[in-house]
């Protein structure tokens, strides 16, 4: 009878250790996936920021050039601004759903990856 209690006590200890190791594994997997997502977001934000500043400087240069050709800098900035506004409205109307789906798929892909 004492042997049975000893074996059940060992079984209980082993089960407790197994559950604790599984929880630790889950936490480590979650931390790994979250760190990958966050690092991808940080890199993406840096790249977008660099492209943004490049676009701002190129746009200002184009606006000054058009303004010089037209005789007033105001017209150059007006033409560049209107062209960006038209591009933004067009993208918003046509690509909004596709961009949302793409972002969602990217996030889910990182959480459901089988490595």
N, C-alpha and C positions, 0 to 999 in steps of 0.2 A: 504494500500500500504506500509506504514511504517512497518507494522507487517511482511510483506513478505520480506522486506529488512533485518529486524532483524533476521528472521529465516534463510535466505540465508547466512547472516554473521555468525551465529552460526554454520550452516552446514559447511561453509568454514573453520572456526576455528577447528571444530571437525575433518574434513578431514585432515587438516594440522597436527594436533596433532596425528592422527592415522598414517599418513605417517612417521612422525618423530619417533614414537614408533616402527613401523615396521623396519625402518632403524637401530634403536638402537638394536632391537632384532637380526637382521641379523648380525650386527657387533659383538654382544656378542656370537652368535652361531659360527661365523667364528673364533673368538678369542679362544673359547673353543676347537674347533676341531684342530686348529693350535697348541695350547698348548699341547693337547694330543699327536699329532704327534711328536712334538719336544721332549716331555718328553720320549716317546718311543724310539726315536732315541738316546737320551742321554744315557738311560739305556742300549740300545743295544750296543752302542759304548763302554761303560764301561765294559760290559760283554765280548765283543770281545777282548778288550785290555787285560783283565785279562787272557782269554784263550790264547791269543797270547804270553804273557810273560811266562805262564805255558808251552806252547809248545816249546818256545825257550829254557827254562832251561831243559826240558825233552830231547829235541833234542841234546843239548850240552852234557848232561850226557850220552846219548846213543852213541854219536859220540866218546866221550872219552873212553867209554867202548869198543866199536868196535876197536878203535885205539889201545887200550892196548892189546886186543886179537891179533891184526894183527901186532903189533910191532911198528907202527907209527901212531900218532894222525891224520896225513894228510889223511890216508886211511879211518879212521872212519868218518871224516867230509865229505870226498868225497862220501862215500856210503850213508850217511844220506842226503846229498844235492841232489844226483841223485834220490833217492827215492822220495824226495819232488818234484823234477822237473817232474818226471813221473806222480805223483799224480795230480799236477797242470795242466799238459797238458791233462790228461784224463778228469779231471773235466771241463776244458775249452771247450773241444770238445763235451762232452756229456750233460752237465748240464747248459750251458750258457743261453739258451732260457728259461728253467724252472726257473732259478734263477731270470731272468729279469721279467718274468711273476709273480712270487711270490712277488717280491718287489712292482711291480705296483699294484697288487691286495691288498696288505697291505695298501698302501697309499690311494687307492680309497675307501677301506673299512672304513677308518677313516673319509673320507669326506662325504660318503653317508650313514652313520649310522643313523638309526631311533631310537632315544632314547626317 
